[in-house]
Amino acid sequence: MEPLDHIDIDPAIMGGRPRIRGTRVTVGTVLGLFAAGKREEDVLELYPYLTAEGVRAALAYAAWRVEETDVDLMRAS
């Protein structure tokens, strides 16, 4: 299974935000936890129904999405 196969977008679930397939845990939630200093082990402890593959897929999806848009940060400020 490819990493992005673990990510699902359904307009009827979590407002259509990307989430780990079969859960209500969004990619943004996973990113926020990592940004707050949590480790993969911490995330899996907080959400025991997630898999390591799902957590890594959330990170891979976020990295892919960031590369999709070029933003001129000098203009954005």
KEMIMAR-42995 format. One record per atom (N, C-alpha, C): atom name; x, y, z. Coordinates in nm, 3 decimals. Last residue first. Example, Ala and Ser with C-alpha at 12.3 -4.5 7.8 and 13.67 -1.06 7.14 Angstrom:
{'N',{1.285,-0.225,0.708}},
{'CA',{1.367,-0.106,0.714}},
{'C',{1.290,0.003,0.787}},
{'N',{1.319,-0.569,0.780}},
{'CA',{1.230,-0.450,0.780}},
{'C',{1.320,-0.330,0.780}},
This chain:
{'N',{0.358,3.853,0.361}},
{'CA',{0.367,3.917,0.494}},
{'C',{0.317,4.058,0.494}},
{'N',{0.347,3.766,0.104}},
{'CA',{0.243,3.721,0.193}},
{'C',{0.245,3.793,0.328}},
{'N',{0.576,3.848,-0.023}},
{'CA',{0.452,3.919,-0.053}},
{'C',{0.343,3.886,0.048}},
{'N',{0.757,3.669,0.082}},
{'CA',{0.785,3.810,0.097}},
{'C',{0.658,3.892,0.072}},
{'N',{0.663,3.422,0.004}},
{'CA',{0.650,3.459,0.144}},
{'C',{0.678,3.608,0.167}},
{'N',{0.491,3.312,-0.246}},
{'CA',{0.592,3.416,-0.228}},
{'C',{0.578,3.470,-0.087}},
{'N',{0.441,2.974,-0.271}},
{'CA',{0.392,3.097,-0.212}},
{'C',{0.509,3.192,-0.197}},
{'N',{0.345,2.711,-0.465}},
{'CA',{0.455,2.802,-0.438}},
{'C',{0.397,2.932,-0.387}},
{'N',{0.206,2.403,-0.395}},
{'CA',{0.181,2.546,-0.408}},
{'C',{0.307,2.623,-0.375}},
{'N',{0.291,2.141,-0.360}},
{'CA',{0.195,2.170,-0.466}},
{'C',{0.177,2.318,-0.492}},
{'N',{0.442,2.105,-0.136}},
{'CA',{0.513,2.117,-0.263}},
{'C',{0.421,2.155,-0.379}},
{'N',{0.244,2.065,0.051}},
{'CA',{0.327,2.186,0.059}},
{'C',{0.399,2.210,-0.073}},
{'N',{0.151,1.812,-0.021}},
{'CA',{0.065,1.929,-0.041}},
{'C',{0.146,2.059,-0.035}},
{'N',{0.368,1.650,0.057}},
{'CA',{0.326,1.654,-0.083}},
{'C',{0.244,1.780,-0.110}},
{'N',{0.363,1.690,0.333}},
{'CA',{0.482,1.729,0.255}},
{'C',{0.447,1.741,0.107}},
{'N',{0.113,1.578,0.391}},
{'CA',{0.138,1.720,0.418}},
{'C',{0.258,1.769,0.338}},
{'N',{0.161,1.311,0.319}},
{'CA',{0.057,1.387,0.251}},
{'C',{0.082,1.537,0.270}},
{'N',{0.359,1.242,0.503}},
{'CA',{0.389,1.238,0.360}},
{'C',{0.287,1.321,0.281}},
{'N',{0.214,1.264,0.743}},
{'CA',{0.330,1.350,0.719}},
{'C',{0.365,1.355,0.570}},
{'N',{0.026,1.063,0.698}},
{'CA',{-0.018,1.200,0.721}},
{'C',{0.096,1.298,0.697}},
{'N',{0.192,0.842,0.680}},
{'CA',{0.118,0.884,0.561}},
{'C',{0.068,1.027,0.577}},
{'N',{0.275,0.817,0.942}},
{'CA',{0.374,0.856,0.841}},
{'C',{0.306,0.902,0.712}},
{'N',{0.027,0.736,1.049}},
{'CA',{0.091,0.860,1.096}},
{'C',{0.193,0.907,0.993}},
{'N',{-0.010,0.493,0.912}},
{'CA',{-0.106,0.602,0.897}},
{'C',{-0.047,0.735,0.939}},
{'N',{0.207,0.345,1.005}},
{'CA',{0.197,0.374,0.862}},
{'C',{0.100,0.490,0.838}},
{'N',{0.144,0.316,1.272}},
{'CA',{0.262,0.396,1.237}},
{'C',{0.256,0.434,1.089}},
{'N',{-0.212,0.354,1.314}},
{'CA',{-0.092,0.274,1.288}},
{'C',{0.024,0.368,1.257}},
{'N',{-0.459,0.422,1.568}},
{'CA',{-0.378,0.457,1.450}},
{'C',{-0.265,0.358,1.435}},
{'N',{-0.568,0.354,1.807}},
{'CA',{-0.625,0.290,1.688}},
{'C',{-0.555,0.329,1.560}},
{'N',{-0.452,0.515,2.002}},
{'CA',{-0.407,0.377,1.988}},
{'C',{-0.464,0.302,1.868}},
{'N',{-0.361,0.808,2.026}},
{'CA',{-0.461,0.751,1.936}},
{'C',{-0.424,0.605,1.908}},
{'N',{-0.157,0.841,2.211}},
{'CA',{-0.276,0.924,2.221}},
{'C',{-0.393,0.868,2.140}},
{'N',{0.027,0.657,2.111}},
{'CA',{-0.026,0.638,2.246}},
{'C',{-0.155,0.719,2.265}},
{'N',{0.086,0.767,1.866}},
{'CA',{0.025,0.633,1.870}},
{'C',{-0.032,0.602,2.008}},
{'N',{0.206,1.002,1.953}},
{'CA',{0.083,1.008,1.874}},
{'C',{0.011,0.874,1.879}},
{'N',{0.433,0.898,2.079}},
{'CA',{0.335,0.975,2.156}},
{'C',{0.201,0.979,2.083}},
{'N',{0.570,0.784,1.865}},
{'CA',{0.524,0.698,1.974}},
{'C',{0.417,0.767,2.059}},
{'N',{0.636,1.012,1.718}},
{'CA',{0.543,0.913,1.662}},
{'C',{0.486,0.825,1.772}},
{'N',{0.635,1.286,1.955}},
{'CA',{0.702,1.188,1.868}},
{'C',{0.597,1.092,1.815}},
{'N',{0.564,1.636,1.994}},
{'CA',{0.533,1.495,2.015}},
{'C',{0.610,1.409,1.915}},
{'N',{0.599,1.904,1.947}},
{'CA',{0.711,1.829,2.004}},
{'C',{0.683,1.683,2.032}},
{'N',{0.411,2.038,1.813}},
{'CA',{0.415,2.060,1.958}},
{'C',{0.523,1.977,2.027}},
{'N',{0.435,1.931,1.563}},
{'CA',{0.482,2.068,1.583}},
{'C',{0.493,2.102,1.731}},
{'N',{0.307,1.689,1.608}},
{'CA',{0.451,1.689,1.582}},
{'C',{0.509,1.829,1.604}},
{'N',{0.046,1.788,1.644}},
{'CA',{0.112,1.713,1.751}},
{'C',{0.263,1.711,1.731}},
{'N',{-0.002,1.904,1.394}},
{'CA',{0.000,1.986,1.515}},
{'C',{0.069,1.917,1.630}},
{'N',{-0.003,1.677,1.230}},
{'CA',{0.101,1.778,1.214}},
{'C',{0.112,1.866,1.338}},
{'N',{-0.236,1.551,1.329}},
{'CA',{-0.105,1.484,1.338}},
{'C',{0.008,1.586,1.326}},
{'N',{-0.425,1.745,1.260}},
{'CA',{-0.408,1.705,1.399}},
{'C',{-0.272,1.640,1.419}},
{'N',{-0.402,1.750,0.980}},
{'CA',{-0.368,1.868,1.059}},
{'C',{-0.346,1.836,1.206}},
{'N',{-0.506,1.504,0.913}},
{'CA',{-0.364,1.529,0.887}},
{'C',{-0.318,1.648,0.971}},
{'N',{-0.740,1.399,1.168}},
{'CA',{-0.700,1.471,1.047}},
{'C',{-0.548,1.481,1.035}},
{'N',{-0.916,1.131,1.264}},
{'CA',{-0.792,1.202,1.296}},
{'C',{-0.743,1.267,1.168}},
{'N',{-1.119,0.958,1.243}},
{'CA',{-1.156,1.099,1.244}},
{'C',{-1.036,1.183,1.285}},
{'N',{-1.058,0.682,1.015}},
{'CA',{-1.056,0.748,1.146}},
{'C',{-1.112,0.889,1.132}},
{'N',{-1.036,0.579,0.763}},
{'CA',{-1.105,0.499,0.862}},
{'C',{-1.109,0.559,1.001}},
{'N',{-0.731,0.741,0.687}},
{'CA',{-0.844,0.659,0.641}},
{'C',{-0.903,0.576,0.755}},
{'N',{-0.668,1.043,0.829}},
{'CA',{-0.616,0.907,0.817}},
{'C',{-0.737,0.817,0.793}},
{'N',{-0.781,1.316,0.622}},
{'CA',{-0.772,1.242,0.748}},
{'C',{-0.709,1.106,0.723}},
{'N',{-0.846,1.641,0.500}},
{'CA',{-0.775,1.513,0.484}},
{'C',{-0.757,1.447,0.619}},
{'N',{-1.179,1.764,0.548}},
{'CA',{-1.034,1.779,0.569}},
{'C',{-0.967,1.643,0.552}},
{'N',{-1.450,1.747,0.533}},
{'CA',{-1.373,1.724,0.410}},
{'C',{-1.224,1.744,0.426}},
{'N',{-1.555,1.769,0.785}},
{'CA',{-1.562,1.885,0.696}},
{'C',{-1.482,1.870,0.569}},
{'N',{-1.542,1.516,0.896}},
{'CA',{-1.444,1.618,0.938}},
{'C',{-1.440,1.736,0.841}},
{'N',{-1.720,1.385,0.631}},
{'CA',{-1.645,1.353,0.753}},
{'C',{-1.540,1.460,0.777}},
{'N',{-1.830,1.450,0.390}},
{'CA',{-1.923,1.424,0.499}},
{'C',{-1.853,1.396,0.632}},
{'N',{-1.621,1.466,0.206}},
{'CA',{-1.688,1.590,0.247}},
{'C',{-1.782,1.571,0.367}},
{'N',{-1.334,1.296,0.261}},
{'CA',{-1.477,1.272,0.243}},
{'C',{-1.549,1.397,0.294}},
{'N',{-1.031,1.171,0.192}},
{'CA',{-1.102,1.298,0.198}},
{'C',{-1.247,1.268,0.165}},
{'N',{-0.763,0.985,0.337}},
{'CA',{-0.897,0.989,0.277}},
{'C',{-0.953,1.130,0.291}},
{'N',{-0.465,0.798,0.333}},
{'CA',{-0.531,0.927,0.351}},
{'C',{-0.662,0.928,0.275}},
{'N',{-0.335,0.572,0.264}},
{'CA',{-0.383,0.578,0.403}},
{'C',{-0.462,0.707,0.430}},
{'N',{-0.233,0.610,0.019}},
{'CA',{-0.351,0.526,0.026}},
{'C',{-0.412,0.527,0.166}},
{'N',{0.005,0.739,0.053}},
{'CA',{-0.113,0.824,0.038}},
{'C',{-0.242,0.742,0.031}},
{'N',{0.186,0.517,0.069}},
{'CA',{0.156,0.602,0.184}},
{'C',{0.028,0.682,0.170}},
{'N',{0.057,0.217,-0.087}},
{'CA',{0.131,0.342,-0.094}},
{'C',{0.094,0.432,0.024}},
{'N',{0.084,-0.117,0.000}},
{'CA',{0.000,0.000,0.000}},
{'C',{0.089,0.124,0.000}},
